[in-house]
Amino acid sequence: MTSIKIFDELKQTVKWFYSQLKLNKFEKIKGRKLALPIIDTLTLALFKQKQGIGTKKSLFEIFKPRCSYKTLVVNLNRFSKLALIVLLALLKINHRKASLVKHTDSTDVPVCLRKNGRSHRTMSFFSKWGHTGKGWFYGLKLHLTTDLERNLLSFRLTPGNIHDTQAFLDLNKNLNGIFVADAGYCSERLGKEFYQERKRILFSKPRKNMKKLISAFQHELYNTRMSIEFSIRNLKMFHGLITSLPRSANGYLANYIYSLLSCFLS
């Protein structure tokens, strides 16, 4: 599929959500019109993430929009709030058609190289030192819940030092079903707090040092977890989730919103 076709399809999708959610109420009524319409701004942002374009400067040079580079950057950050509205609307749509089995997982979202963590300032208000199986990182954690079809159902961004079990209840408070998670969510207390008879239950994979038998049904459930791992891999490798380029907190948060939307909108 050519870049032009991808851009046109993205624009049609953005137009549909823009109309359904009546986002035109955020347009300026008085004064000079925007040099770049909001729909075009959102489409460019999603195109950048979906095509793996590394910088906003590269995006500007490719499309040469009728505005300055500074205006493009300001608008991309400014209208990320509208992209968030679209993302939340997408979650509601996905809730209605979600499969019974759901997956929860988290991933590290470093805001800079580890060697620069102690001197980093731009995202210091939100970021903390965290640790995963890959080692230490400075930044945030992204917590996700998806279903078997890899539809996004819920997400949260937390400081990097927040344990998975701390975010789980808030992340899934409005969802029901059979939840499957890795050993990071293995907690008897969490399982009891989350459980609601005939509504929801959590199956977390036992840790390697635990002598715990599992049923064949649970084993099959754990094997389905690759779907959410695939989504996280896509976010990082193909939709630009990880970045250290923004010069403001708004720029970082806008990048995360556009990355999630570009990944799960299709």
N, C-alpha and C positions, 0 to 999 in steps of 0.2 A: 504494500500500500504506500502510495507516494505521500510526501509531507503535506502537499496541498490538500489531498483527500482527507488525511487525518485531521488537519486544521479545520476543514469544512464540517466534518462530522462532529468534532468537538464543539464547534460554534453552534450547530443545530441543537445539540444536547444542552448547552448553556442557555440558549434562547428558550428552550422548553421550560427549564427550571426557573429562569428569569420571569417568564410569563406566569407560570403556575404559582409562584411564591410572591408575585407582585413586587418584585424588587425595583421596579421603576419608581417607586415612591422615594427611593434614595437619590434619584437624579436631581440635579440642580434645576430649579424652576426659573430663578432670576439670575441675571448676570451672564457672563460669557459661558458658552457651552464648553464642555470638556474637549480638549484636542483629540483625545482617544476615548471613544464610548466605553462604558462600563463592560458591556458584553465582550468587546474586543480585548479589553484588559484581562478579564477572567480567562478568555480563550487562550490568549498568549501565555498566561501563567501556567495553565494546564498543559499546553503544548510544550513549554520548556521542560516541565517535569517528565512528561510522557516520553519525550524524545531524548531525554538525558543531556540536555544542553546545560553545560556547566555553570555559566554565568549569565547575568542579566545583560551584560555588555554584548555577549555573543548573540543573544536573542534580539537585541536592538539592531545589531549589524545585519542580521538575517532578514528581518522584516522591514527595517527602516520606517517605523510608524511616523505619522504626522505630528510628532511632538519631540521634545528634547529627551535625551537619555535620562536626565534627572527627573523629568516629569513621569517617564515610564516607571522608574524605580519607586517614586513616591506613590503612584497609583497602584502598582502591584502590591505594595504593603498596605495601603489604605483600604483597598477593596477586598482584602483577604477576609474581612469580617463578613462580607456577602458570600464568599466561598464557604465560610464556616456555616452560614445559614443553609446553603445548599447541601453541605455534608450532613448536617443534622436532619434535614428533610429526607436524605437518602437513608439514614439510619431508621427512620420511622417506616419507610417503604419496606426495608429489609426485615423489620420486626414482624410485619404482617405475613411474610412468606417464608420465614426462617424455618429450617428443619429442626427436628427434635434434638439432635445431637449438636452440641456447640463446643468450641475450643477456646480456651483462654491461655494467653502467653504474654510475655513481655520481652523487650529487647533494649539494649543500651543505645542511647542517642548522644554520643559525645559531641560537645560544642567546639572542641579544639583538640589538638594533639595532646597526649598525656604530659609531655615535657612542658607545655605551655599552661597547664591547668592552674598552677598557683598564681600566675600573673594575669590570667584571663579576667576581663572586666565586663564585657558586653552582656553576657548572660549570667553574671555572678549572682544576681538576685534569685534566679530560678534553679541554678545548678548546684550539685553537690558531688563529692567523690562517691563512686559506686564500684562494686566489684561483681564480675561475672566469671564464668569458666574461662574466659579469654584473658582475664586479669583486671587491673584497675582502669577506670575511665573517669573523666570529669564531664558532667553534663546532666542529662535527663534520662528518664526511662519512659518508654512508650508501652502502655498496657492495652492489649487488644482482645476482643472477643469476636469470633466469626462462627459461621455455621459450616456444614459439610460442603456447601456450594461456594465457600470462601466469600460469602457476603459479609460485609462489616456490620456488626450489631452494636458495638460499643467501643469507646477508646478513652484513655486518660493519659495525660502527660504529668509526670511527677518528678521531683528531684531524684537524682541517681541513687541516693541512699535509701529510698523507700523499698521495703521488702515486698515481694510479690503478694504475699498473703495480706498485707495491709491494704493493698489497692483492690483486692478481689471483690469484696462485698459491695463497695461503692460502684465498681465497674459493672457489676451484674445485678444490681438491685431491682431493675425493672424487667428482668428476663427470667424465663422458666425453661426447663428441659433437663437433658442429661449433659452435664458439663465435664469435659475431659481436660486435664491439665498435667503438666510434667511434675517432677519431684519437688520443684520449688514451691509448690502449693500443698505439699503433703503435711497436713496438720489436722489432728483429730478435732481440735477445738473449732477450726474453720469449717470442717465438714459438718459438724453439728449445728453451728450457727447458720450456715447456708441452707441446710436441708429443710424442705417443706414437703410434707407428705402429698404424694400424687402431683406435685408441682415441679420440684427441682431437686437435683442431687449432684454432688461433686465426686468424680472419680479422679483422684490424683495418683500418678504413677509412683509406686514405692521407691524409696532411695535404694541404692545398690547395697548398702550395709544393713538393710532391713530384711529380717526373715519373715516374709509375709507372702502367703499364697494368694494368687489371683485366679479368677475364673476365666474360662475360655472367652466369655462375653467381654469381660474387662480387657483381656489381651487384644481382642479385635478393636475395641474402642481406642486403646492406646495407639494402635497402628494407624488410626485415622488422623492423628495429630500432625502428620506431615503436611496437611493442607494449610494449617495456619503458619507452619514454618516456611512453607513455600511463599505465602503472602508477605511475611516479614523479609524474606530474601528479595522478593520483587521490589518492595519498598526501598530497600537499601541499595540494591544493585541497578535498578532500572528506573526508579522514580525520584531519585535525588533526596532521600530523607536526610542523609548525613551531610552536613555542610559546616564550614567554618568561615564562610565568606561574608555573611551579612555584617553590617556595621551598626546595627541596632537590634534591640530585643524584638521589635515589631517585625524586622526582616527575618529573624530566625523563626518566629511563630508563624509568619506568613508562609515560609518555606514548608513547614510541617503540615499546615492545612492543605496547601496545594498538592503536596506529595501524597497525602492520604486520599484526597479527592480524585486525583488523576489515576491512582492505582485501583480504587474501588468503584469508580463511576462506570467503567466499561462492563 
